[in-house]
């Protein structure tokens, strides 16, 4: 369901991560996003952006692609703990009451949001997921020591044969990015045009950098794409040439990205993964496991049945494919 963009006030910046900024949402969900807000005394004290789409007749509030978190933001407030918690409950209940009718809701909340009780009281469900953070980038020597030995070995090997280029065209990165999925027999899970919109918006706000590993013969091995806000640099995307996967290029580029991030933000977020092999790789950089909430609710029994049938069909195909 497209949302009338004329009803959405123009804003330059909002509190919270890069993923809740109006300009980011304009890039990843043009004319599909809106926001819930609460003001007290002329000041915004709570905000919750959301993306609404219509699919096969169902109204869905969901996460746009390449967007790690959305969810509520509450203004900080000095008070005794019991009173502060009561205020949080009240504001969250107010935000929930403003949500438009939906058949299914899913949002990943920022890891700083630790209170989801008002959502529970309104029939929402929660799944704990994990991201991986380097919370303090101040001491690079210490961070180097936190790397697993195999990661340090890969980086040293790559440093002897690769150079990190930061001036190559976006399309060069996208070619490497797409190779990663092609190798697995998968299509790119987002469109190139989406990445182009993100890239243009981030360049406008001076908050993205692309690292590409090139060898002495001019061959490109891998690429890493990071974005940042005032607190955190995020490992958004990467890709590599499957024929050059043993060069250690991704580890090398991530270390270059971490060194760069230490100049612009205090924290580095690998964006984590529930996939075991990816989790192991993030952990090998000394990143700390950090929980965040995925909040869901289904109001339509027809939608729930449809999703259950899809899950059963997938399980049946997987079982008979073995």
Residue pairs with C-beta under 8 A, 6 or more apart in sequence:
1 32
1 52
1 53
1 54
1 59
2 31
2 32
3 31
3 32
3 33
3 34
3 52
4 31
5 30
5 31
7 34
8 22
8 33
8 34
8 35
10 22
11 22
12 22
13 21
13 22
14 20
14 21
14 22
14 47
14 73
15 44
15 47
15 73
15 75
16 47
16 73
16 110
17 68
17 69
17 110
17 229
17 231
17 232
18 24
18 207
18 227
18 228
18 229
18 232
18 234
19 67
19 68
19 69
19 70
20 47
20 49
20 69
20 70
20 73
21 229
23 201
23 204
23 205
24 67
24 198
24 201
25 33
25 49
25 51
25 64
26 33
26 201
27 194
27 197
27 198
27 200
27 201
28 51
28 64
28 65
28 66
28 67
28 194
28 197
28 198
29 51
29 64
30 197
32 51
32 52
32 53
32 64
33 49
33 50
33 51
33 52
33 64
34 49
34 50
34 52
35 47
35 48
35 49
35 50
36 46
36 47
36 48
36 49
36 50
36 95
36 98
36 99
37 44
37 46
37 47
37 48
38 44
38 45
38 46
38 47
38 91
38 94
38 95
39 45
43 75
44 75
45 74
45 75
45 77
45 91
46 72
46 73
46 74
46 75
46 91
46 92
46 94
46 95
47 72
47 73
48 70
48 71
48 72
48 73
48 95
49 70
50 61
50 70
50 99
50 107
51 61
51 62
51 63
51 64
51 70
52 59
52 60
52 61
52 100
52 102
53 59
53 60
53 62
54 60
56 306
58 103
58 104
58 300
58 302
58 303
59 100
59 101
59 102
59 103
59 104
60 102
60 103
60 104
60 105
61 99
61 100
61 102
61 104
61 105
61 106
61 107
62 104
62 105
62 106
62 107
63 70
63 106
63 107
63 108
65 189
65 190
65 194
66 190
66 194
66 195
66 198
66 236
66 237
68 108
68 131
68 234
68 269
68 271
69 107
69 108
69 109
69 110
69 111
69 292
70 107
70 108
70 109
71 107
71 108
71 109
71 110
71 113
71 293
71 295
72 91
72 92
72 95
72 109
72 113
73 110
74 88
74 91
74 92
77 84
77 87
79 87
85 115
88 115
88 118
89 115
89 117
89 118
92 115
92 117
92 118
92 119
93 118
93 121
93 122
96 118
96 119
96 122
99 105
101 299
102 297
102 299
103 298
103 299
103 300
103 302
103 303
104 296
104 297
104 298
104 299
104 300
104 303
104 307
105 124
105 295
105 296
105 297
105 298
105 299
106 294
106 295
106 296
107 294
107 295
108 129
108 292
108 293
108 294
108 295
109 116
109 292
109 293
109 294
109 295
110 292
111 131
111 133
111 290
111 291
111 292
113 292
113 293
116 124
116 126
116 293
116 295
119 126
119 295
119 297
120 126
122 297
123 297
124 295
124 296
124 297
125 295
125 296
125 297
126 293
126 294
126 295
126 296
127 293
127 294
127 296
128 291
128 292
128 293
128 294
129 272
129 274
129 291
129 292
129 293
129 294
130 272
130 274
130 279
130 289
130 290
130 291
130 292
131 269
131 270
131 271
131 272
131 290
131 292
132 269
132 270
132 271
132 272
132 279
132 282
132 283
132 285
132 287
132 288
132 289
132 290
133 232
133 267
133 268
133 269
133 270
133 287
133 288
133 290
134 143
134 258
134 267
134 268
134 270
134 285
134 286
134 287
134 288
135 266
135 267
135 288
136 266
136 267
137 143
137 258
137 261
137 262
137 265
137 266
137 267
137 268
138 262
138 266
140 258
140 259
140 262
143 258
143 286
144 152
146 285
146 286
147 155
147 255
147 284
147 285
147 286
148 284
148 285
148 286
150 284
151 251
151 284
151 285
153 248
154 248
154 251
154 252
155 248
155 251
155 252
155 255
157 247
157 248
158 213
158 247
158 248
158 249
158 251
158 252
159 252
161 215
161 216
161 247
162 213
162 214
162 215
162 221
162 247
162 248
162 249
162 252
163 213
163 214
163 215
164 211
164 212
164 213
164 252
164 253
164 256
165 211
165 212
165 213
165 214
166 209
166 210
166 211
166 212
168 210
168 212
168 220
170 195
170 196
170 199
170 210
172 212
172 220
172 223
173 210
173 212
173 223
173 225
173 237
173 239
174 192
174 195
174 239
175 239
176 212
176 220
176 222
176 223
176 239
176 240
176 241
177 188
177 195
177 223
177 225
177 237
177 238
177 239
178 188
178 239
179 239
179 240
179 241
179 242
180 238
180 239
180 240
180 242
181 187
181 188
181 189
183 242
195 237
198 208
198 227
199 208
202 208
202 227
207 227
207 228
207 229
208 225
208 226
208 227
208 228
209 225
209 226
209 257
209 260
210 223
210 224
210 225
211 223
211 224
211 225
211 226
211 253
211 256
211 257
211 260
212 220
212 222
212 223
212 224
212 253
213 220
213 221
213 222
213 223
213 247
213 249
213 252
213 253
214 220
214 221
215 221
215 247
219 241
219 244
220 241
221 240
221 241
221 244
221 247
221 249
222 238
222 239
222 240
222 241
222 244
222 247
222 249
222 250
222 253
223 238
223 239
223 240
223 253
224 235
224 237
224 238
224 250
224 253
224 254
224 256
224 257
225 236
225 237
225 238
226 233
226 234
226 235
226 236
226 257
226 260
226 261
227 233
227 234
227 236
228 234
228 261
228 264
228 265
229 265
230 265
231 265
231 266
231 267
232 265
232 266
232 267
232 268
232 269
233 257
233 260
233 261
233 264
233 265
233 267
233 268
233 269
234 269
234 271
235 254
235 257
235 268
235 269
235 270
235 271
236 271
238 250
238 253
238 254
240 249
240 250
254 285
257 268
258 268
258 285
261 268
268 287
270 282
270 285
270 287
272 278
272 279
272 282
272 289
272 290
273 279
273 282
283 289
298 304
298 307
